Amino acid sequence: MADIALLSLLFSSLTTIFGKVGIDNIEPNLGSAIRTCVVVIAAWLILFIKNDFKEFKNVDKSEIKFIVLSCITGDSSWLLYYQTLQDGITSAVAAIDKLSLLVTIILLYLMKK
């Protein structure tokens, strides 16, 4: 599990670096849209390769509601992230983004989750 977490850490860092380089000369909304298309294609491809698409019919409607809410907040986060990444100093933007861990802990505490 730790090795997967370390890979996630590496990919998160590379995401910031590649995003900064890629967003320099295009509108952040377009960059986010391109990123989202790639994620959608990759996610469905993995789902079909692993033959997990059959599980879709078993997903509870309340779970779908929260997944959709997660998508909306995640996409909003990326739209704003790309905007600040284009205009700001990469290390500062990444540091502020990582504060989401602290905010998550506080929100979970307040929600008693």
N, CA, C and O atoms as a GROMACS GRO file, in nm:
protein
  452
    1MET      N    1   0.082  -0.120   0.000
    1MET     CA    2   0.000   0.000   0.000
    1MET      C    3   0.087   0.126   0.000
    1MET      O    4   0.054   0.224  -0.067
    2ALA      N    5   0.196   0.123   0.074
    2ALA     CA    6   0.284   0.241   0.079
    2ALA      C    7   0.344   0.269  -0.057
    2ALA      O    8   0.363   0.386  -0.093
    3ASP      N    9   0.376   0.164  -0.133
    3ASP     CA   10   0.433   0.186  -0.266
    3ASP      C   11   0.333   0.254  -0.360
    3ASP      O   12   0.372   0.336  -0.443
    4ILE      N   13   0.207   0.219  -0.347
    4ILE     CA   14   0.104   0.283  -0.428
    4ILE      C   15   0.087   0.429  -0.386
    4ILE      O   16   0.071   0.516  -0.471
    5ALA      N   17   0.092   0.455  -0.256
    5ALA     CA   18   0.082   0.593  -0.206
    5ALA      C   19   0.200   0.676  -0.255
    5ALA      O   20   0.184   0.794  -0.289
    6LEU      N   21   0.318   0.617  -0.259
    6LEU     CA   22   0.436   0.690  -0.307
    6LEU      C   23   0.424   0.719  -0.457
    6LEU      O   24   0.464   0.826  -0.503
    7LEU      N   25   0.370   0.624  -0.533
    7LEU     CA   26   0.347   0.649  -0.675
    7LEU      C   27   0.245   0.761  -0.694
    7LEU      O   28   0.260   0.845  -0.783
    8SER      N   29   0.142   0.762  -0.610
    8SER     CA   30   0.042   0.868  -0.615
    8SER      C   31   0.107   1.003  -0.587
    8SER      O   32   0.076   1.102  -0.653
    9LEU      N   33   0.196   1.006  -0.490
    9LEU     CA   34   0.268   1.129  -0.457
    9LEU      C   35   0.351   1.176  -0.576
    9LEU      O   36   0.351   1.294  -0.610
   10LEU      N   37   0.421   1.084  -0.639
   10LEU     CA   38   0.503   1.117  -0.756
   10LEU      C   39   0.416   1.170  -0.869
   10LEU      O   40   0.448   1.273  -0.930
   11PHE      N   41   0.307   1.100  -0.898
   11PHE     CA   42   0.219   1.143  -1.006
   11PHE      C   43   0.155   1.279  -0.977
   11PHE      O   44   0.136   1.360  -1.068
   12SER      N   45   0.122   1.303  -0.851
   12SER     CA   46   0.066   1.432  -0.813
   12SER      C   47   0.166   1.544  -0.839
   12SER      O   48   0.130   1.650  -0.890
   13SER      N   49   0.291   1.520  -0.805
   13SER     CA   50   0.396   1.619  -0.830
   13SER      C   51   0.416   1.642  -0.979
   13SER      O   52   0.426   1.756  -1.024
   14LEU      N   53   0.420   1.535  -1.055
   14LEU     CA   54   0.437   1.547  -1.200
   14LEU      C   55   0.316   1.616  -1.264
   14LEU      O   56   0.330   1.688  -1.363
   15THR      N   57   0.198   1.593  -1.209
   15THR     CA   58   0.077   1.658  -1.259
   15THR      C   59   0.091   1.809  -1.251
   15THR      O   60   0.056   1.881  -1.345
   16THR      N   61   0.143   1.857  -1.140
   16THR     CA   62   0.162   2.000  -1.123
   16THR      C   63   0.264   2.054  -1.222
   16THR      O   64   0.242   2.157  -1.286
   17ILE      N   65   0.375   1.985  -1.235
   17ILE     CA   66   0.481   2.030  -1.326
   17ILE      C   67   0.433   2.029  -1.471
   17ILE      O   68   0.448   2.127  -1.542
   18PHE      N   69   0.375   1.917  -1.514
   18PHE     CA   70   0.326   1.907  -1.652
   18PHE      C   71   0.214   2.007  -1.677
   18PHE      O   72   0.205   2.065  -1.785
   19GLY      N   73   0.128   2.025  -1.577
   19GLY     CA   74   0.019   2.121  -1.591
   19GLY      C   75   0.070   2.263  -1.609
   19GLY      O   76   0.019   2.338  -1.692
   20LYS      N   77   0.171   2.300  -1.532
   20LYS     CA   78   0.229   2.434  -1.542
   20LYS      C   79   0.287   2.457  -1.682
   20LYS      O   80   0.265   2.561  -1.742
   21VAL      N   81   0.361   2.359  -1.732
   21VAL     CA   82   0.420   2.371  -1.865
   21VAL      C   83   0.312   2.373  -1.972
   21VAL      O   84   0.319   2.451  -2.067
   22GLY      N   85   0.212   2.289  -1.958
   22GLY     CA   86   0.108   2.277  -2.060
   22GLY      C   87   0.008   2.391  -2.062
   22GLY      O   88  -0.055   2.416  -2.165
   23ILE      N   89  -0.007   2.461  -1.952
   23ILE     CA   90  -0.110   2.564  -1.942
   23ILE      C   91  -0.059   2.703  -1.977
   23ILE      O   92  -0.136   2.799  -1.980
   24ASP      N   93   0.070   2.714  -2.005
   24ASP     CA   94   0.131   2.845  -2.028
   24ASP      C   95   0.063   2.928  -2.136
   24ASP      O   96   0.044   3.048  -2.118
   25ASN      N   97   0.027   2.868  -2.247
   25ASN     CA   98  -0.022   2.945  -2.362
   25ASN      C   99  -0.164   2.912  -2.404
   25ASN      O  100  -0.205   2.946  -2.515
   26ILE      N  101  -0.241   2.846  -2.317
   26ILE     CA  102  -0.381   2.818  -2.350
   26ILE      C  103  -0.469   2.860  -2.234
   26ILE      O  104  -0.422   2.879  -2.122
   27GLU      N  105  -0.596   2.875  -2.262
   27GLU     CA  106  -0.691   2.910  -2.158
   27GLU      C  107  -0.700   2.796  -2.056
   27GLU      O  108  -0.706   2.679  -2.095
   28PRO      N  109  -0.701   2.828  -1.928
   28PRO     CA  110  -0.710   2.724  -1.826
   28PRO      C  111  -0.834   2.635  -1.841
   28PRO      O  112  -0.827   2.515  -1.813
   29ASN      N  113  -0.946   2.692  -1.883
   29ASN     CA  114  -1.066   2.611  -1.902
   29ASN      C  115  -1.047   2.506  -2.010
   29ASN      O  116  -1.093   2.393  -1.997
   30LEU      N  117  -0.978   2.543  -2.117
   30LEU     CA  118  -0.949   2.448  -2.224
   30LEU      C  119  -0.854   2.339  -2.172
   30LEU      O  120  -0.873   2.221  -2.201
   31GLY      N  121  -0.753   2.379  -2.097
   31GLY     CA  122  -0.661   2.281  -2.038
   31GLY      C  123  -0.734   2.183  -1.948
   31GLY      O  124  -0.707   2.063  -1.952
   32SER      N  125  -0.825   2.234  -1.867
   32SER     CA  126  -0.903   2.147  -1.779
   32SER      C  127  -0.994   2.054  -1.859
   32SER      O  128  -1.011   1.938  -1.823
   33ALA      N  129  -1.052   2.105  -1.967
   33ALA     CA  130  -1.138   2.022  -2.051
   33ALA      C  131  -1.059   1.909  -2.117
   33ALA      O  132  -1.105   1.795  -2.124
   34ILE      N  133  -0.940   1.942  -2.167
   34ILE     CA  134  -0.854   1.840  -2.227
   34ILE      C  135  -0.819   1.734  -2.124
   34ILE      O  136  -0.827   1.614  -2.150
   35ARG      N  137  -0.778   1.780  -2.004
   35ARG     CA  138  -0.742   1.688  -1.896
   35ARG      C  139  -0.861   1.597  -1.862
   35ARG      O  140  -0.844   1.476  -1.845
   36THR      N  141  -0.980   1.655  -1.854
   36THR     CA  142  -1.099   1.578  -1.819
   36THR      C  143  -1.129   1.472  -1.925
   36THR      O  144  -1.166   1.359  -1.891
   37CYS      N  145  -1.114   1.507  -2.051
   37CYS     CA  146  -1.137   1.409  -2.159
   37CYS      C  147  -1.041   1.291  -2.148
   37CYS      O  148  -1.081   1.176  -2.163
   38VAL      N  149  -0.916   1.321  -2.122
   38VAL     CA  150  -0.816   1.214  -2.107
   38VAL      C  151  -0.851   1.124  -1.988
   38VAL      O  152  -0.841   1.002  -1.997
   39VAL      N  153  -0.892   1.186  -1.878
   39VAL     CA  154  -0.928   1.108  -1.758
   39VAL      C  155  -1.049   1.019  -1.787
   39VAL      O  156  -1.050   0.902  -1.747
   40VAL      N  157  -1.149   1.073  -1.855
   40VAL     CA  158  -1.269   0.995  -1.887
   40VAL      C  159  -1.233   0.874  -1.974
   40VAL      O  160  -1.276   0.762  -1.946
   41ILE      N  161  -1.155   0.898  -2.077
   41ILE     CA  162  -1.115   0.788  -2.167
   41ILE      C  163  -1.034   0.683  -2.092
   41ILE      O  164  -1.058   0.563  -2.105
   42ALA      N  165  -0.938   0.728  -2.012
   42ALA     CA  166  -0.853   0.635  -1.937
   42ALA      C  167  -0.935   0.556  -1.836
   42ALA      O  168  -0.916   0.435  -1.821
   43ALA      N  169  -1.026   0.622  -1.766
   43ALA     CA  170  -1.106   0.554  -1.664
   43ALA      C  171  -1.194   0.445  -1.725
   43ALA      O  172  -1.201   0.334  -1.673
   44TRP      N  173  -1.260   0.477  -1.837
   44TRP     CA  174  -1.346   0.377  -1.901
   44TRP      C  175  -1.263   0.265  -1.963
   44TRP      O  176  -1.306   0.149  -1.963
   45LEU      N  177  -1.147   0.297  -2.016
   45LEU     CA  178  -1.059   0.195  -2.073
   45LEU      C  179  -1.015   0.096  -1.965
   45LEU      O  180  -1.019  -0.025  -1.985
   46ILE      N  181  -0.974   0.149  -1.851
   46ILE     CA  182  -0.934   0.062  -1.739
   46ILE      C  183  -1.051  -0.022  -1.692
   46ILE      O  184  -1.035  -0.141  -1.664
   47LEU      N  185  -1.169   0.039  -1.684
   47LEU     CA  186  -1.289  -0.033  -1.641
   47LEU      C  187  -1.316  -0.152  -1.732
   47LEU      O  188  -1.347  -0.261  -1.684
   48PHE      N  189  -1.306  -0.132  -1.863
   48PHE     CA  190  -1.331  -0.240  -1.957
   48PHE      C  191  -1.218  -0.344  -1.958
   48PHE      O  192  -1.245  -0.463  -1.968
   49ILE      N  193  -1.095  -0.300  -1.946
   49ILE     CA  194  -0.982  -0.393  -1.943
   49ILE      C  195  -0.993  -0.486  -1.821
   49ILE      O  196  -0.968  -0.606  -1.832
   50LYS      N  197  -1.030  -0.430  -1.707
   50LYS     CA  198  -1.043  -0.509  -1.585
   50LYS      C  199  -1.177  -0.581  -1.576
   50LYS      O  200  -1.202  -0.656  -1.482
   51ASN      N  201  -1.264  -0.555  -1.674
   51ASN     CA  202  -1.396  -0.618  -1.678
   51ASN      C  203  -1.481  -0.581  -1.556
   51ASN      O  204  -1.560  -0.663  -1.508
   52ASP      N  205  -1.465  -0.460  -1.506
   52ASP     CA  206  -1.538  -0.413  -1.389
   52ASP      C  207  -1.667  -0.339  -1.424
   52ASP      O  208  -1.741  -0.299  -1.334
   53PHE      N  209  -1.694  -0.320  -1.552
   53PHE     CA  210  -1.811  -0.242  -1.592
   53PHE      C  211  -1.942  -0.309  -1.552
   53PHE      O  212  -2.045  -0.243  -1.543
   54LYS      N  213  -1.939  -0.440  -1.529
   54LYS     CA  214  -2.060  -0.513  -1.490
   54LYS      C  215  -2.110  -0.469  -1.353
   54LYS      O  216  -2.228  -0.484  -1.323
   55GLU      N  217  -2.021  -0.414  -1.271
   55GLU     CA  218  -2.057  -0.369  -1.137
   55GLU      C  219  -2.141  -0.242  -1.139
   55GLU      O  220  -2.202  -0.206  -1.038
   56PHE      N  221  -2.146  -0.174  -1.252
   56PHE     CA  222  -2.217  -0.046  -1.261
   56PHE      C  223  -2.363  -0.058  -1.219
   56PHE      O  224  -2.417   0.032  -1.153
   57LYS      N  225  -2.427  -0.168  -1.255
   57LYS     CA  226  -2.569  -0.186  -1.222
   57LYS      C  227  -2.593  -0.203  -1.073
   57LYS      O  228  -2.706  -0.188  -1.026
   58ASN      N  229  -2.488  -0.235  -0.996
   58ASN     CA  230  -2.501  -0.257  -0.852
   58ASN      C  231  -2.472  -0.133  -0.768
   58ASN      O  232  -2.481  -0.137  -0.646
   59VAL      N  233  -2.438  -0.024  -0.832
   59VAL     CA  234  -2.404   0.097  -0.758
   59VAL      C  235  -2.532   0.163  -0.707
   59VAL      O  236  -2.625   0.188  -0.783
   60ASP      N  237  -2.535   0.191  -0.578
   60ASP     CA  238  -2.650   0.254  -0.514
   60ASP      C  239  -2.665   0.399  -0.561
   60ASP      O  240  -2.566   0.467  -0.586
   61LYS      N  241  -2.789   0.445  -0.575
   61LYS     CA  242  -2.816   0.581  -0.623
   61LYS      C  243  -2.756   0.687  -0.532
   61LYS      O  244  -2.711   0.791  -0.581
   62SER      N  245  -2.754   0.664  -0.402
   62SER     CA  246  -2.695   0.764  -0.313
   62SER      C  247  -2.544   0.772  -0.333
   62SER      O  248  -2.485   0.879  -0.318
   63GLU      N  249  -2.481   0.659  -0.366
   63GLU     CA  250  -2.339   0.662  -0.395
   63GLU      C  251  -2.312   0.740  -0.523
   63GLU      O  252  -2.215   0.815  -0.531
   64ILE      N  253  -2.396   0.722  -0.622
   64ILE     CA  254  -2.382   0.796  -0.748
   64ILE      C  255  -2.394   0.946  -0.721
   64ILE      O  256  -2.320   1.026  -0.778
   65LYS      N  257  -2.489   0.984  -0.635
   65LYS     CA  258  -2.508   1.125  -0.602
   65LYS      C  259  -2.379   1.184  -0.545
   65LYS      O  260  -2.338   1.294  -0.584
   66PHE      N  261  -2.314   1.112  -0.454
   66PHE     CA  262  -2.192   1.164  -0.394
   66PHE      C  263  -2.074   1.159  -0.492
   66PHE      O  264  -1.985   1.245  -0.485
   67ILE      N  265  -2.072   1.062  -0.580
   67ILE     CA  266  -1.968   1.058  -0.684
   67ILE      C  267  -1.984   1.178  -0.777
   67ILE      O  268  -1.885   1.241  -0.814
   68VAL      N  269  -2.107   1.210  -0.814
   68VAL     CA  270  -2.132   1.326  -0.899
   68VAL      C  271  -2.091   1.455  -0.828
   68VAL      O  272  -2.029   1.542  -0.888
   69LEU      N  273  -2.126   1.467  -0.700
   69LEU     CA  274  -2.084   1.584  -0.622
   69LEU      C  275  -1.932   1.593  -0.616
   69LEU      O  276  -1.875   1.701  -0.627
   70SER      N  277  -1.867   1.479  -0.600
   70SER     CA  278  -1.721   1.476  -0.600
   70SER      C  279  -1.665   1.521  -0.734
   70SER      O  280  -1.565   1.593  -0.739
   71CYS      N  281  -1.729   1.481  -0.842
   71CYS     CA  282  -1.686   1.524  -0.976
   71CYS      C  283  -1.701   1.674  -0.994
   71CYS      O  284  -1.612   1.740  -1.047
   72ILE      N  285  -1.812   1.728  -0.948
   72ILE     CA  286  -1.836   1.872  -0.962
   72ILE      C  287  -1.732   1.950  -0.882
   72ILE      O  288  -1.674   2.047  -0.933
   73THR      N  289  -1.708   1.910  -0.758
   73THR     CA  290  -1.609   1.981  -0.677
   73THR      C  291  -1.468   1.958  -0.729
   73THR      O  292  -1.385   2.048  -0.725
   74GLY      N  293  -1.440   1.838  -0.776
   74GLY     CA  294  -1.308   1.808  -0.832
   74GLY      C  295  -1.280   1.889  -0.958
   74GLY      O  296  -1.170   1.944  -0.974
   75ASP      N  297  -1.379   1.896  -1.047
   75ASP     CA  298  -1.361   1.975  -1.169
   75ASP      C  299  -1.348   2.124  -1.136
   75ASP      O  300  -1.269   2.195  -1.198
   76SER      N  301  -1.426   2.170  -1.040
   76SER     CA  302  -1.414   2.310  -0.997
   76SER      C  303  -1.275   2.337  -0.944
   76SER      O  304  -1.215   2.441  -0.973
   77SER      N  305  -1.225   2.244  -0.866
   77SER     CA  306  -1.090   2.257  -0.811
   77SER      C  307  -0.986   2.266  -0.923
   77SER      O  308  -0.896   2.349  -0.917
   78TRP      N  309  -0.999   2.181  -1.023
   78TRP     CA  310  -0.901   2.181  -1.133
   78TRP      C  311  -0.912   2.306  -1.219
   78TRP      O  312  -0.810   2.357  -1.266
   79LEU      N  313  -1.033   2.354  -1.241
   79LEU     CA  314  -1.048   2.479  -1.317
   79LEU      C  315  -0.975   2.593  -1.247
   79LEU      O  316  -0.902   2.669  -1.309
   80LEU      N  317  -0.996   2.603  -1.117
   80LEU     CA  318  -0.930   2.708  -1.038
   80LEU      C  319  -0.780   2.682  -1.026
   80LEU      O  320  -0.700   2.775  -1.028
   81TYR      N  321  -0.743   2.555  -1.012
   81TYR     CA  322  -0.601   2.519  -1.001
   81TYR      C  323  -0.525   2.559  -1.126
   81TYR      O  324  -0.417   2.619  -1.118
   82TYR      N  325  -0.580   2.527  -1.243
   82TYR     CA  326  -0.513   2.564  -1.368
   82TYR      C  327  -0.505   2.715  -1.385
   82TYR      O  328  -0.405   2.767  -1.436
   83GLN      N  329  -0.610   2.785  -1.343
   83GLN     CA  330  -0.607   2.931  -1.352
   83GLN      C  331  -0.495   2.987  -1.266
   83GLN      O  332  -0.418   3.072  -1.312
   84THR      N  333  -0.485   2.942  -1.142
   84THR     CA  334  -0.381   2.993  -1.054
   84THR      C  335  -0.243   2.943  -1.096
   84THR      O  336  -0.144   3.013  -1.079
   85LEU      N  337  -0.238   2.823  -1.150
   85LEU     CA  338  -0.110   2.768  -1.195
   85LEU      C  339  -0.056   2.851  -1.312
   85LEU      O  340   0.065   2.875  -1.321
   86GLN      N  341  -0.144   2.895  -1.399
   86GLN     CA  342  -0.102   2.976  -1.512
   86GLN      C  343  -0.050   3.112  -1.466
   86GLN      O  344   0.048   3.163  -1.520
   87ASP      N  345  -0.114   3.169  -1.367
   87ASP     CA  346  -0.081   3.304  -1.323
   87ASP      C  347   0.020   3.309  -1.208
   87ASP      O  348   0.080   3.414  -1.184
   88GLY      N  349   0.039   3.198  -1.138
   88GLY     CA  350   0.118   3.203  -1.015
   88GLY      C  351   0.248   3.126  -1.021
   88GLY      O  352   0.285   3.068  -1.122
   89ILE      N  353   0.315   3.128  -0.909
   89ILE     CA  354   0.440   3.055  -0.891
   89ILE      C  355   0.403   2.910  -0.858
   89ILE      O  356   0.326   2.883  -0.765
   90THR      N  357   0.458   2.818  -0.933
   90THR     CA  358   0.420   2.677  -0.922
   90THR      C  359   0.432   2.625  -0.780
   90THR      O  360   0.340   2.559  -0.731
   91SER      N  361   0.542   2.653  -0.712
   91SER     CA  362   0.561   2.600  -0.576
   91SER      C  363   0.458   2.656  -0.480
   91SER      O  364   0.412   2.584  -0.390
   92ALA      N  365   0.420   2.781  -0.496
   92ALA     CA  366   0.319   2.841  -0.408
   92ALA      C  367   0.181   2.781  -0.434
   92ALA      O  368   0.107   2.752  -0.340
   93VAL      N  369   0.147   2.764  -0.561
   93VAL     CA  370   0.018   2.706  -0.596
   93VAL      C  371   0.009   2.563  -0.544
   93VAL      O  372  -0.094   2.524  -0.488
   94ALA      N  373   0.114   2.485  -0.563
   94ALA     CA  374   0.115   2.346  -0.516
   94ALA      C  375   0.104   2.340  -0.364
   94ALA      O  376   0.033   2.254  -0.310
   95ALA      N  377   0.173   2.428  -0.295
   95ALA     CA  378   0.168   2.430  -0.148
   95ALA      C  379   0.028   2.462  -0.098
   95ALA      O  380  -0.022   2.397  -0.005
   96ILE      N  381  -0.035   2.560  -0.158
   96ILE     CA  382  -0.172   2.594  -0.118
   96ILE      C  383  -0.266   2.478  -0.148
   96ILE      O  384  -0.354   2.447  -0.067
   97ASP      N  385  -0.249   2.415  -0.263
   97ASP     CA  386  -0.333   2.301  -0.300
   97ASP      C  387  -0.320   2.188  -0.197
   97ASP      O  388  -0.418   2.122  -0.165
   98LYS      N  389  -0.200   2.167  -0.147
   98LYS     CA  390  -0.177   2.058  -0.052
   98LYS      C  391  -0.239   2.087   0.085
   98LYS      O  392  -0.254   1.996   0.167
   99LEU      N  393  -0.275   2.212   0.110
   99LEU     CA  394  -0.347   2.244   0.233
   99LEU      C  395  -0.485   2.179   0.236
   99LEU      O  396  -0.551   2.176   0.340
  100SER      N  397  -0.528   2.127   0.122
  100SER     CA  398  -0.657   2.060   0.117
  100SER      C  399  -0.662   1.942   0.215
  100SER      O  400  -0.769   1.905   0.262
  101LEU      N  401  -0.547   1.884   0.246
  101LEU     CA  402  -0.544   1.776   0.345
  101LEU      C  403  -0.593   1.826   0.480
  101LEU      O  404  -0.676   1.761   0.545
  102LEU      N  405  -0.544   1.940   0.522
  102LEU     CA  406  -0.586   1.998   0.650
  102LEU      C  407  -0.734   2.034   0.646
  102LEU      O  408  -0.807   2.006   0.741
  103VAL      N  409  -0.779   2.094   0.538
  103VAL     CA  410  -0.920   2.130   0.525
  103VAL      C  411  -1.007   2.004   0.526
  103VAL      O  412  -1.115   2.003   0.586
  104THR      N  413  -0.961   1.898   0.460
  104THR     CA  414  -1.034   1.772   0.460
  104THR      C  415  -1.049   1.717   0.601
  104THR      O  416  -1.158   1.673   0.639
  105ILE      N  417  -0.943   1.718   0.677
  105ILE     CA  418  -0.948   1.668   0.815
  105ILE      C  419  -1.047   1.750   0.898
  105ILE      O  420  -1.126   1.693   0.974
  106ILE      N  421  -1.044   1.880   0.883
  106ILE     CA  422  -1.137   1.967   0.958
  106ILE      C  423  -1.280   1.940   0.916
  106ILE      O  424  -1.368   1.927   1.001
  107LEU      N  425  -1.305   1.932   0.786
  107LEU     CA  426  -1.441   1.906   0.738
  107LEU      C  427  -1.491   1.769   0.783
  107LEU      O  428  -1.607   1.755   0.822
  108LEU      N  429  -1.405   1.668   0.778
  108LEU     CA  430  -1.446   1.535   0.825
  108LEU      C  431  -1.480   1.538   0.973
  108LEU      O  432  -1.577   1.475   1.016
  109TYR      N  433  -1.404   1.609   1.050
  109TYR     CA  434  -1.432   1.623   1.193
  109TYR      C  435  -1.568   1.690   1.213
  109TYR      O  436  -1.650   1.644   1.294
  110LEU      N  437  -1.592   1.798   1.141
  110LEU     CA  438  -1.717   1.871   1.155
  110LEU      C  439  -1.837   1.787   1.109
  110LEU      O  440  -1.947   1.801   1.162
  111MET      N  441  -1.815   1.702   1.011
  111MET     CA  442  -1.921   1.616   0.959
  111MET      C  443  -1.931   1.485   1.037
  111MET      O  444  -2.021   1.404   1.013
  112LYS      N  445  -1.839   1.464   1.129
  112LYS     CA  446  -1.837   1.341   1.212
  112LYS      C  447  -1.823   1.216   1.130
  112LYS      O  448  -1.886   1.115   1.158
  113LYS      N  449  -1.736   1.223   1.025
  113LYS     CA  450  -1.712   1.107   0.939
  113LYS      C  451  -1.582   1.047   0.978
  113LYS      O  452  -1.540   0.948   0.919
   0.00000   0.00000   0.00000
